[in-house]
Amino acid sequence: MLTINKEAKRLWDGMSTQWRTDGFGLVGLDYSVMRDVASMLMPEVEITPRRFAKIQGLERAALQRQRKRLEKKSTESAAGT
């Protein structure tokens, strides 16, 4: 695995408790704490645009999975299952 991918994965894991939510579920990561989380986990690593883009890709995938789960739940509820 490329170093940048390892760093992005480590930051992603560290950010896993930093989601913003609303009454329907996840909204997105709280970017305001990302530098703090990164500096605690990897003080030698800077959040570059490339690393940030990797985190956003993971975030989009997580939000898409959540949306699909909610749609499935809604469909099942409407069908009475």
Secondary structure, DSSP 8 states (H G I E B T S, - for coil): --HHHHHHHHHHHHGGG-EEEETTEEEEE-GGGHHHHHHHH-TT----HHHHHHHHHHHHHHHHHHHHHHHHHHHHHHHT-
